[in-house]
Amino acid sequence: MSDLYETLGTCHPKLTRGRVWCRTCGKTQRVDSARCFRDGWPKCCGETMTVDSPGEDAHAAEGGS
């Protein structure tokens, strides 16, 4: 089963960089994406942190891809 988490954790560049961000306060944290798929993603300010960097997050909100 751990092979599934490793595969998921490396299937996208945003996951392989191993970093998440808080959309509220801007805090950043290093993560192991495979472990996060297995155990859950970190939370900050009462919300799950995102793999979208602040610049990517703004671009997506404007309708970018």
Buried (B, 14 or more C-beta within 10 A) or exposed (E): EEEEBBEBBEEEEBBEEBBBBBBEEEEEEEBBBBBBBBEEBBEBEEEEBBBBBEEBEEEEEEEEE
